[in-house]
Amino acid sequence: MTIDEQDSNNSVTLSEVARLAGVSGMTVSRVLNGHASVSAATRAKVQAAVAALGYVPNRLAGALATARTQLMVVIIPSLGNIVFPEVLRGANERFELAGYQAVIGVSDYDLDREEQLIAAMQSWRPSGWIVAGLEHTPRARQMLREARSPVVEVMDLDGEPIDMAVGFSNAGAGREMGAYLVASGRRRIGYVGGNLERDLRAAKRLQGFELALQERGVALQGRFTANAPSSLLLGRAGLAQLLARHPDLDAVYCSNDDMAVGAMMHCMAAGIAVPGQLALAGFNGLEIGEAVPQRLTTIRSPRYRIGQQAAENILARIGGARPPRREDLGFEFIAGQTG
């Protein structure tokens, strides 16, 4: 039986519907689940009883029996900036067109919190999973590997996916920015970022950035990182602290555009010419980087397309197709006016 006899929202049970219709509970279940092996007269009696009693089927319980719901889980690190909401928008639009509903979890860049969300959402038997990044706790990886539905990890390709991955190389994005700043004549380069132990994709970008500098005979002169999420205020304060220690820097790479625009605000307040005295660069390609007086030098990530493609790959797998295990959507370098 795939429609549960448990109480619905108004405490009417399937058994009560069966008694009023004069049929068995199995027959009511068949009618409610659209089985063809029920006569038109019986179907009409059941539908009349459902209407008279105001019965609401427990679809979740039914899904537990069939091991699939119309739910898709999307677990993202943050709703505090536009990056992951754009991933979510891309995925949700595609899911809704296919008749699915996205259920959202926010991990706050905490892998233990992500594990808890995965464990809690497992019992809902989602038809698919989208999770950010390739790093998870061992238990979270095990739960996702054992999921009976497709899993897509998004926004990173620097590692091995559990099932499928859609995104780009964060290390590659860092390398490209490092190569650009050195090619533009910068040699005394610093870094401003948030918590790299939580934001593992920012850590990969920094690794790629430093590698590009080393390959060109340049060493990172100094860095500021904080045990806090990235923000405009942190970027402004972080650059001030970094320059207090390393006043001769001629370029600073920031973990993302929020931090870079905050750093730009410090330069405006302190009378530091950008890019004459100090070049600034970020990551993500956010609108705020275009709205400031000098367009930010940055790298744009295809966030909406990543969400959309992740959803497409889940739906394709459900339909019996075999999407690629890894799908690289690349990134776009924006020279801007600050580098």
N, C-alpha and C positions, 0 to 999 in steps of 0.2 A: 504494500500500500504506500503510495508516494505522497498522499495528502494526509497529514497527521490528524489524529483524533483529539489532539490537545485543544484546550480552549482557545478560541480566537479572541480578538480584541474585546468582544462583548460577551464572552464566556459561552457562546453557543458551540456545541460540539458536533462532529461529524455523525456521531451516533444519533443525536436528536434529529438531524436532517434525515437520516435513514428511517427512523421511526415514523416521522411525519409523512415521508414519501412512500412508506410501506415496502421498502427494499432493503437489501443488505448494505452494510458499510462498504464492502468491496465495490458494489455497484455505484454507490455515491462517488467513491474514489475514481472509478473509471470515467464517470461523467465529467467530473471536475478536471480530470487530466486529459480529456478529449479523445478517449479511446473510441474507436468506431464500432466495437462489438457491443453496442447498447442500442436497443430499439428506440425509435423516435418517441413513442409514448412514454417509455420509462425515462428517457432523457428529460422530457417535458415535466414529468412529475417531480424529478429531482430538482430541476431548475426552479420550479414553483416553490418547493419546500425551502430551498436556499434563499429565495427572495422573501418568503414569508417570515423566516426566522432571522434574516439579516446575517447569515453565516459568512465569515471571512476565512478562507483557507489559510493555514499556516504554511506559506510557501517555503520558508527556511527549513522547516522540519522535513518537508518533501524533498528539498534539495539534499539534505543530509543522507537520505536514502539513495538518491541517484548519484551522489558524490559530485554534484556540480550545481552551482547557482548562476544567476545572471549578474553576479558581482565580480568586479575586477579590483584587486588590491593595488594601490599605488603608494609606496612609502618613500617620502622625500625628506631631506635633512632640514628644510626650513621653508616657512612661508613669509619670512621677513624681508625678502627682496624679490625682484621680478624673475630671477633665474629659474627657480623650480616651479613657481606658478605657471610659467610659460610651458615647461615640460608637461605639467599636469593638464594645461589647456589643450595642447596638441593630442594627448592621449585620450582625454575625456570626450573631445569632440568625435573622435573616431569610434570610441566605445559606444557612445549614445546612438550614433547612426546604425550600429549593429544590434541595438537593443540591450546593451549592457549598462550597468551603473558602476561608476568608480567609487571605491571606498578609500578614503585618504588617511594615512598615518604620517605623523611628523616626528622624526627621531631626534631633532636638535643636534645633529652631528654626533650622536652618542650611539656606539655600536651595541652596547648593552640594551639601551632603550629600543633600538631597532629589533634586536632579538625578541624582546618582550612583545612588540607589536606583531611580529611574524607568528609567534606562538598563539597570541590571542586571536589573530585573524584566520589561522589554520582551520579552526572549528567551523568557520563559515563556508568552507569548501568553495573558495573562489575559483572562477574559471581561468584566471590568469594572474600573474604577479609582475609588477614593475617595481624595481628597487634601484636606488641610486648607488653607483659605484660598484667596485669589484671586491672590496674588503668587507668582511662580515665576521662575526664571532664563529668559532667552530660549530656551535649548536645551530646558529642561524643558517649556516651553509648546509648543514645536514638536513634541516627542515625543508629548505628550498629544494635541495636535491631530491628529497623524497616526496615533494608535492606532486599531486596527480594532475597538475595543470602546468602550462608553459610559464617559464620565468625569463624575463628580460632585465638585465642590468644595464643602466643607462649612464651617459655622461662620461664614460671612461672606457678605454680599450687597452690600457697598460696592465695587462694581466690576463688570466684565463677565466672565462665566464663559466658559471655553473651550468647554464643551458644556452642562452643567447645573450649577446651584448650589442647595443647600438650606441654609438657615440663618436669619440675622437681621441687622439692621444694627447693627454695633458702634458706629458713630458715633451712631446713634439711641439706643443704650443709654447712652452717655456724656452725651448731651444731656439725657436724662431725669433722670439723677442730678444733673447740674449745676443744672437747673431746680428740683429738689426741695430741694437744700441752700440755694439762694438764697431760695426761698419760705419756708423754715423760719427765716429771719433770719440766716443765716451770710453773712459778708462777707469775712473774712480766711481764705482757703481755700488749702490746699496739696495736694500730690500726692506719693505714694510708689509707686514701681514698679521693675520690673526693667529688663532690656535692651530698650529700645524699638526698636532697630535690628533685633532678631531677632523679638521678639513684635510683629508688625505689627498684629495685631488689637487689642492693648492700646494701641498708638499711635493707632489710629483712635478708640478710646473716649476717649482723652485729648483728641484734637482736637475731638470732639463735645462733651465736657465743657467745654473752654475756650470754645468757641463759645457755648454756653448761658450761661456766665458773662458774656461780652462783651455778648451781647444784653440782659443785665439790668444793665449798668453795673458789673460786678464783674470784677476782674482776678485771675488766679492769682498768689498772693503768693510762692510758692516751690515748688520741687520737689526730690525726691531720686530719682535713678535710678542703677542700678548695672549693670556689665557682668557680670551673674550671673542665673541663673534665679530666679524668684520662690520664696519659701519663708517659713515662719513666722519663722525667724531673721533673714532679710533684712528682713522687714516690721518686726520689733522694732528692729533696728539702724537701719533707714532712718528711722523716725519719730524716734528719739532724735537722729539727726544733723540732721534737718529742723528739729526744735524748738529745737535749739541755735542755729541760724541765725535762726529765725523764732519766737521764744517766744510771740508774741501770736496765733498762729493759733487760729481757733475751729472749724475743720473740716478734715479731711484725706480726700481721695478716694484709695483704693488701687487698684492695677491689678487685683487679684483678692481673693478671700476669704482665701486663705492669708496674703497680705501684711497684710490688714486685721486678721485675728485676731492676727498677730504684733505689729501696732501696738497692739492692745488689751492685749497682755501688757506692753508697755512702759508703757502708762498705768497699769495695775494696780501695777507695780513702782515707778513714779515718783509715785504718789498723784495722778494726773490724773483728775478726774471725767469720766466719759463717760455721757451727752453734755453734761453741765452746762458743763464747761470746753472740751471738745473733742468734736466730732461725728466719727464714723468711718463710712466707707462703703466697700463692696467691690463685687465682681462675680463671678457664677457661681451663687450660691445653693447652696453646698456644705453638707453636714451639719454640718461643724465650726462654721459660722456659726450654726446652731441650737443646738449643744451648749454654747456658751459661756454664762456667767451672764446676759448681756444679748444677746438675739438681734440679730445683725448686720443693719444696713441694707444692702441689696444688691439686685442684679438677677439673677434666676435664668434661666439659658439652658437650653433644652430639649434637652439633649445626647443622651439616649437616643433621643428621637423623631427627631432629626436623622439619627443613624446609621441608624435603621430606615427612614426615608423615602428616604434616599440609596440604600439597598439596593433598596427597592421600585422606585425609578425606573430603576435599572439593569436589574432583572429585567423591568420593563415594556417597556423599549426592546428587550431581547433578544427579547421576545415579540411585537414588532411594533407596540407602542403608541407614542404620542408624549407623554411626560410634559412638564410645563411646563419652560421653560428656567430660570426662577427660581422658587423656592418659599420663601416667607417664613413661618417657623413662629413668629416673634415672640419676645418675652421677657416675663418677669413681674417687676414691681417689688415688692419686699418692704420695707415701711417699717421693720420691726424696732424696736429700742430704742436704737440707738447714734447715730441721726441726728437 
